[in-house]
Amino acid sequence: MSCISACPFTTPNSKVSSSFNISKEHCTKYIQFGNTFNLLHATASFISIHQKSIGVAGVSNKYGKRSWARYPALWTLKHVDSLPNPDPTDIAALDEKLVKLRDVQIDDEAEAARPELKRQAQEWAGIKQDPNADLFVFVGRWSKQKGVDLIADVIPAL
């Protein structure tokens, strides 16, 4: 899961919060699990506090149940739902018809809410509230399997 045990919070001058540009208060409240920097706990904290434990799903039926049982950082959640695995027999080609621009429906209400939601996310993370800043969020396991190395390579170009 998303646990980096090499970054303990054992000293008040921890470089973890400054490395991630997150205030020490936010690190302590949301990310610190015991004495460990734990992004899985950060995700569970956010979902518990701001989404009333709604919105967590494992990538398979087994993994969802196993993750909730195995990782104490998730125990603040009511449960972890599961997503069905893709059907391995579904090998048909994707429908590659392009959507015509005139058929695209934009949710004006959702678009209007974006600046405030971005500001709230920046405030929650304890980072500078800048409406012109790009905000990138990754939720997942920090492993090459999930493409974190590719994100690290691409972010400077963005």
Backbone as JSON, one array per atom type, in Angstrom:
{
  "sequence": "MSCISACPFTTPNSKVSSSFNISKEHCTKYIQFGNTFNLLHATASFISIHQKSIGVAGVSNKYGKRSWARYPALWTLKHVDSLPNPDPTDIAALDEKLVKLRDVQIDDEAEAARPELKRQAQEWAGIKQDPNADLFVFVGRWSKQKGVDLIADVIPAL",
  "N": [[0.85, -1.18, 0.0], [0.32, 2.39, 0.33], [2.63, 3.21, 1.98], [5.35, 4.69, 3.5], [7.81, 3.81, 5.27], [10.3, 4.73, 5.81], [10.41, 7.34, 6.51], [10.26, 8.63, 9.27], [8.42, 10.34, 11.9], [9.83, 11.2, 14.11], [11.28, 13.34, 15.04], [11.02, 16.81, 15.91], [11.93, 18.49, 13.93], [11.39, 17.4, 11.49], [11.91, 16.64, 8.08], [10.01, 15.83, 6.4], [7.47, 17.13, 6.13], [8.23, 19.56, 4.95], [9.42, 18.61, 2.63], [7.3, 17.68, 1.16], [5.83, 19.93, 0.98], [3.83, 20.42, 2.87], [2.09, 21.44, 5.72], [3.32, 21.02, 9.1], [1.3, 20.59, 10.92], [-0.79, 19.55, 9.32], [0.48, 17.25, 8.42], [0.75, 15.85, 10.84], [-1.94, 15.61, 11.64], [-3.29, 14.35, 9.48], [-1.58, 12.63, 7.95], [0.41, 11.31, 9.39], [0.82, 8.17, 10.77], [0.91, 6.51, 13.56], [4.29, 6.55, 14.05], [4.9, 6.98, 11.44], [5.16, 8.1, 8.09], [2.45, 8.02, 6.1], [0.75, 7.57, 3.31], [-1.52, 6.17, 2.66], [-2.99, 6.32, 4.99], [-3.39, 9.06, 4.96], [-5.12, 9.35, 2.81], [-7.31, 7.83, 3.73], [-7.94, 9.36, 5.99], [-8.75, 11.81, 4.84], [-11.01, 10.94, 3.41], [-12.59, 9.91, 5.47], [-13.07, 12.2, 7.05], [-13.96, 14.24, 5.29], [-15.69, 13.05, 3.47], [-17.38, 11.46, 4.82], [-16.68, 8.74, 5.06], [-17.35, 7.66, 2.64], [-16.74, 6.45, -0.57], [-14.54, 4.76, -1.12], [-12.87, 2.24, -2.8], [-11.71, -1.0, -3.48], [-9.54, -2.61, -5.87], [-10.49, -5.02, -6.68], [-12.85, -7.62, -5.84], [-11.78, -9.35, -3.85], [-9.48, -7.92, -3.06], [-10.45, -5.49, -2.04], [-11.85, -6.28, 0.33], [-9.77, -7.61, 1.66], [-7.86, -5.57, 1.95], [-9.13, -3.74, 3.68], [-9.31, -5.31, 5.97], [-6.64, -5.85, 6.49], [-5.07, -3.46, 6.7], [-4.54, -1.23, 9.16], [-4.66, 1.55, 8.87], [-6.86, 2.01, 7.33], [-9.02, 1.51, 8.92], [-10.55, 3.52, 10.01], [-12.49, 3.97, 8.24], [-15.83, 3.18, 7.23], [-16.24, 0.99, 5.58], [-14.65, -0.78, 2.85], [-15.45, -0.67, -0.38], [-15.78, -2.79, -3.29], [-14.52, -3.16, -6.58], [-15.58, -4.76, -9.52], [-13.52, -7.17, -11.17], [-12.19, -6.68, -14.46], [-13.8, -8.26, -17.23], [-12.18, -10.96, -18.51], [-12.77, -12.09, -20.92], [-13.68, -10.12, -22.5], [-12.67, -8.86, -25.18], [-13.11, -7.32, -27.34], [-12.66, -4.75, -29.78], [-12.2, -1.31, -28.91], [-14.73, 1.17, -29.17], [-14.0, 3.45, -31.42], [-15.08, 5.77, -32.38], [-15.08, 9.17, -32.77], [-16.25, 11.64, -30.53], [-18.48, 14.12, -31.41], [-17.84, 17.55, -31.25], [-20.03, 19.26, -30.87], [-21.72, 17.57, -29.52], [-20.77, 17.29, -27.0], [-21.37, 17.59, -23.59], [-21.2, 19.99, -21.19], [-20.94, 20.35, -17.76], [-22.08, 22.99, -16.36], [-22.51, 23.86, -13.73], [-20.78, 22.24, -12.21], [-18.34, 23.04, -13.33], [-18.3, 25.72, -12.55], [-17.92, 25.41, -9.85], [-15.32, 24.54, -9.58], [-13.03, 26.41, -9.1], [-13.38, 27.12, -6.34], [-13.34, 24.59, -5.12], [-10.75, 23.82, -5.74], [-9.33, 25.77, -4.32], [-10.09, 24.99, -1.72], [-8.91, 22.45, -1.59], [-6.21, 23.16, -1.74], [-6.02, 24.66, 0.6], [-6.64, 22.67, 2.5], [-4.46, 20.98, 2.15], [-2.51, 22.59, 3.1], [-1.0, 24.18, 1.47], [0.13, 26.91, -0.63], [-2.51, 29.03, -1.52], [-3.39, 29.39, -4.59], [-5.01, 30.49, -7.3], [-4.15, 30.24, -9.91], [-2.36, 28.2, -9.99], [-1.31, 24.95, -11.02], [-2.87, 21.95, -10.11], [-2.22, 18.79, -9.06], [-3.32, 15.59, -8.36], [-2.7, 12.47, -7.04], [-3.96, 9.36, -6.36], [-3.27, 6.4, -5.04], [-1.3, 3.4, -4.92], [2.11, 3.79, -4.16], [3.96, 2.75, -6.41], [5.91, 1.29, -9.05], [4.28, -0.2, -10.63], [1.9, 1.19, -10.63], [2.56, 3.43, -12.01], [3.9, 5.59, -10.85], [6.55, 6.31, -11.22], [6.48, 7.22, -13.83], [4.85, 9.45, -13.55], [6.51, 11.05, -11.98], [8.52, 11.5, -13.84], [7.18, 12.99, -15.8], [5.91, 15.24, -14.62], [7.7, 17.55, -14.27], [7.71, 18.54, -16.9], [5.15, 19.38, -17.24]],
  "CA": [[0.0, 0.0, 0.0], [1.04, 3.65, 0.22], [3.3, 3.47, 3.24], [6.78, 4.9, 3.38], [8.25, 3.73, 6.66], [11.63, 5.31, 5.96], [10.28, 8.76, 6.83], [9.6, 8.73, 10.58], [8.1, 11.64, 12.47], [10.33, 11.12, 15.48], [11.9, 14.59, 15.47], [10.2, 17.97, 15.59], [12.47, 19.14, 12.75], [11.24, 16.45, 10.39], [11.95, 17.24, 6.76], [8.93, 15.26, 5.6], [6.45, 18.12, 5.79], [8.77, 20.53, 3.99], [9.68, 17.92, 1.37], [6.04, 17.56, 0.43], [5.17, 21.23, 1.05], [2.63, 20.25, 3.69], [2.38, 21.94, 7.06], [3.52, 19.98, 10.12], [-0.02, 20.31, 11.5], [-1.51, 18.65, 8.42], [1.17, 15.95, 8.47], [0.41, 15.18, 12.09], [-3.37, 15.32, 11.71], [-3.82, 13.52, 8.41], [-0.66, 11.72, 7.26], [1.19, 10.52, 10.34], [0.14, 7.0, 11.33], [1.95, 6.12, 14.51], [5.45, 7.4, 13.75], [5.21, 6.71, 10.04], [4.55, 8.87, 7.01], [1.62, 6.99, 5.5], [-0.2, 8.19, 2.39], [-2.78, 5.44, 2.73], [-3.7, 6.93, 6.11], [-3.81, 10.4, 4.53], [-6.31, 9.15, 1.97], [-8.41, 7.4, 4.62], [-8.31, 10.52, 6.82], [-9.52, 12.74, 4.03], [-12.31, 10.34, 3.09], [-13.36, 9.83, 6.71], [-13.45, 13.52, 7.54], [-14.64, 15.1, 4.31], [-16.68, 12.34, 2.68], [-18.12, 10.57, 5.73], [-16.25, 7.37, 4.76], [-17.95, 7.19, 1.38], [-15.93, 6.67, -1.75], [-13.34, 3.95, -1.18], [-13.09, 0.96, -3.47], [-10.54, -1.79, -3.84], [-9.53, -2.88, -7.31], [-11.16, -6.29, -6.95], [-13.65, -8.04, -4.7], [-10.89, -9.87, -2.8], [-8.55, -6.9, -2.59], [-11.18, -4.53, -1.21], [-12.06, -6.87, 1.66], [-8.48, -7.91, 2.28], [-7.21, -4.31, 2.32], [-9.78, -3.19, 4.88], [-8.97, -6.18, 7.1], [-5.19, -5.91, 6.71], [-4.38, -2.2, 6.94], [-5.19, -0.43, 10.21], [-4.88, 2.92, 8.42], [-8.19, 2.08, 6.71], [-10.07, 1.13, 9.87], [-11.44, 4.65, 10.32], [-13.54, 3.95, 7.23], [-16.92, 2.24, 7.52], [-15.95, -0.2, 4.79], [-14.02, -0.55, 1.56], [-16.21, -1.36, -1.42], [-14.96, -3.48, -4.27], [-14.86, -3.04, -8.0], [-15.41, -6.07, -10.17], [-12.41, -7.27, -12.11], [-12.66, -6.68, -15.84], [-14.09, -9.56, -17.81], [-11.06, -11.28, -19.41], [-13.26, -12.5, -22.24], [-14.06, -8.91, -23.23], [-11.49, -8.48, -25.97], [-13.56, -6.58, -28.52], [-12.01, -3.45, -29.98], [-12.91, -0.16, -28.38], [-15.44, 2.0, -30.14], [-13.11, 4.59, -31.61], [-15.76, 6.9, -33.0], [-14.86, 10.41, -32.04], [-17.44, 12.38, -30.12], [-18.52, 15.42, -32.07], [-17.75, 18.65, -30.29], [-21.37, 19.77, -30.56], [-22.41, 16.61, -28.66], [-20.17, 17.3, -25.67], [-22.17, 18.29, -22.6], [-20.38, 20.51, -20.08], [-21.73, 20.6, -16.56], [-21.73, 24.36, -15.98], [-22.49, 23.97, -12.27], [-19.52, 21.63, -11.75], [-17.24, 23.91, -13.78], [-18.32, 26.93, -11.71], [-17.46, 25.05, -8.5], [-13.91, 24.14, -9.61], [-12.08, 27.29, -8.4], [-13.53, 27.01, -4.89], [-12.88, 23.26, -4.72], [-9.29, 23.87, -5.83], [-8.88, 26.54, -3.16], [-10.28, 24.15, -0.54], [-7.89, 21.4, -1.62], [-4.94, 23.81, -1.39], [-6.1, 24.99, 2.02], [-6.58, 21.42, 3.25], [-3.1, 20.45, 2.07], [-1.59, 23.53, 3.73], [-0.12, 24.78, 0.46], [-0.27, 28.25, -1.05], [-3.77, 29.08, -2.24], [-3.11, 30.12, -5.81], [-5.99, 30.06, -8.31], [-3.49, 29.99, -11.19], [-1.47, 27.05, -9.87], [-1.81, 23.65, -11.45], [-3.02, 21.06, -8.97], [-2.2, 17.4, -9.5], [-3.59, 14.68, -7.24], [-2.56, 11.04, -7.34], [-4.43, 8.48, -5.29], [-2.91, 5.04, -5.41], [-0.12, 2.82, -4.3], [3.34, 4.35, -4.71], [4.77, 1.68, -6.97], [6.09, 1.39, -10.49], [3.11, -0.83, -11.24], [0.85, 2.2, -10.76], [3.03, 4.52, -12.86], [4.42, 6.73, -10.1], [7.8, 6.71, -11.85], [6.13, 8.01, -15.02], [4.37, 10.74, -13.07], [7.7, 11.8, -11.57], [9.24, 11.92, -15.06], [6.37, 13.9, -16.62], [5.51, 16.45, -13.88], [8.48, 18.76, -14.6], [7.35, 19.03, -18.23], [3.83, 19.99, -17.17]],
  "C": [[0.89, 1.24, 0.0], [1.75, 4.02, 1.51], [4.79, 3.62, 3.0], [7.33, 4.94, 4.8], [9.63, 4.33, 6.87], [11.58, 6.78, 6.35], [9.6, 8.94, 8.17], [9.39, 10.16, 11.03], [8.66, 11.72, 13.89], [10.98, 12.42, 15.95], [11.01, 15.76, 15.09], [10.68, 18.68, 14.33], [12.39, 18.23, 11.52], [11.2, 17.18, 9.05], [10.8, 16.75, 5.89], [7.93, 16.33, 5.18], [6.98, 19.13, 4.78], [9.06, 19.87, 2.64], [8.44, 17.84, 0.51], [5.24, 18.86, 0.42], [3.83, 21.14, 1.77], [2.99, 20.7, 5.1], [2.55, 20.77, 8.05], [2.19, 19.6, 10.77], [-0.81, 19.33, 10.64], [-0.85, 17.27, 8.39], [0.75, 15.17, 9.71], [-1.06, 14.74, 12.11], [-3.82, 14.28, 10.69], [-2.89, 12.41, 7.92], [0.11, 10.82, 8.21], [0.33, 9.39, 10.9], [1.13, 6.35, 12.26], [3.12, 7.08, 14.32], [5.86, 7.28, 12.29], [4.47, 7.66, 9.1], [3.77, 7.86, 6.17], [0.55, 7.63, 4.62], [-1.52, 7.44, 2.33], [-3.63, 6.02, 3.86], [-4.19, 8.33, 5.73], [-5.08, 10.31, 3.69], [-7.51, 8.77, 2.83], [-8.87, 8.55, 5.5], [-9.18, 11.48, 6.04], [-10.92, 12.2, 3.76], [-13.17, 10.24, 4.33], [-13.92, 11.19, 7.12], [-14.33, 14.27, 6.56], [-15.7, 14.39, 3.47], [-17.47, 11.33, 3.5], [-17.9, 9.09, 5.41], [-16.87, 6.81, 3.49], [-16.96, 7.44, 0.26], [-14.65, 5.87, -1.83], [-13.67, 2.62, -1.83], [-11.76, 0.29, -3.73], [-10.63, -2.13, -5.31], [-10.13, -4.24, -7.67], [-11.97, -6.65, -5.71], [-12.77, -8.52, -3.55], [-10.04, -8.76, -2.2], [-9.23, -5.87, -1.7], [-11.36, -5.05, 0.21], [-10.75, -7.09, 2.4], [-7.78, -6.63, 2.75], [-7.81, -3.73, 3.59], [-9.41, -4.01, 6.11], [-7.49, -6.06, 7.46], [-4.56, -4.61, 7.16], [-5.11, -1.34, 7.96], [-5.45, 1.02, 9.8], [-6.25, 3.09, 7.78], [-9.33, 1.86, 7.7], [-10.95, 2.29, 10.3], [-12.6, 4.71, 9.33], [-14.61, 2.93, 7.62], [-16.69, 0.92, 6.82], [-15.2, 0.21, 3.53], [-14.82, -1.36, 0.55], [-15.24, -2.02, -2.39], [-15.45, -3.2, -5.68], [-14.71, -4.42, -8.62], [-14.19, -6.04, -11.08], [-12.96, -7.22, -13.53], [-12.88, -8.11, -16.33], [-12.98, -9.91, -18.79], [-11.51, -11.74, -20.79], [-13.65, -11.3, -23.1], [-12.84, -8.39, -23.99], [-11.87, -7.73, -27.25], [-12.84, -5.23, -28.59], [-12.86, -2.35, -29.38], [-13.64, 0.56, -29.51], [-14.62, 3.28, -30.29], [-13.76, 5.74, -32.34], [-15.53, 8.14, -32.15], [-16.19, 11.07, -31.71], [-17.39, 13.74, -30.81], [-18.58, 16.52, -31.02], [-19.13, 19.18, -29.91], [-22.15, 18.84, -29.64], [-21.86, 16.58, -27.23], [-21.04, 18.15, -24.74], [-21.26, 18.73, -21.45], [-21.32, 20.83, -18.94], [-21.31, 21.97, -16.03], [-21.65, 24.54, -14.47], [-21.19, 23.4, -11.71], [-18.33, 22.5, -12.14], [-17.16, 25.16, -12.9], [-17.77, 26.65, -10.31], [-15.96, 24.76, -8.44], [-12.97, 25.09, -8.88], [-12.17, 27.18, -6.88], [-13.05, 25.65, -4.39], [-11.35, 23.18, -4.76], [-8.73, 24.63, -4.63], [-8.98, 25.71, -1.89], [-9.23, 23.05, -0.47], [-6.53, 21.97, -1.23], [-4.91, 24.16, 0.09], [-5.94, 23.74, 2.87], [-5.15, 20.88, 3.28], [-2.07, 21.39, 2.7], [-0.61, 24.12, 2.74], [-0.69, 26.14, 0.05], [-1.57, 28.18, -1.86], [-3.6, 30.0, -3.44], [-4.08, 29.64, -6.89], [-5.37, 29.74, -9.66], [-2.55, 28.78, -11.16], [-2.13, 25.81, -10.44], [-1.83, 22.75, -10.22], [-3.12, 19.65, -9.5], [-2.4, 16.53, -8.27], [-3.44, 13.26, -7.75], [-3.06, 10.26, -6.13], [-4.14, 7.06, -5.74], [-1.68, 4.61, -4.67], [1.12, 3.42, -4.96], [4.21, 3.2, -5.19], [4.88, 1.88, -8.46], [4.88, 0.81, -11.21], [2.0, 0.18, -11.49], [1.31, 3.43, -11.54], [3.58, 5.72, -12.14], [5.74, 7.22, -10.71], [7.54, 7.55, -13.1], [5.63, 9.39, -14.62], [5.56, 11.62, -12.7], [8.48, 12.3, -12.79], [8.49, 13.03, -15.8], [6.08, 15.23, -15.93], [6.37, 17.65, -14.22], [8.12, 19.36, -15.96], [5.97, 19.71, -18.22], [3.92, 21.4, -16.62]]
}
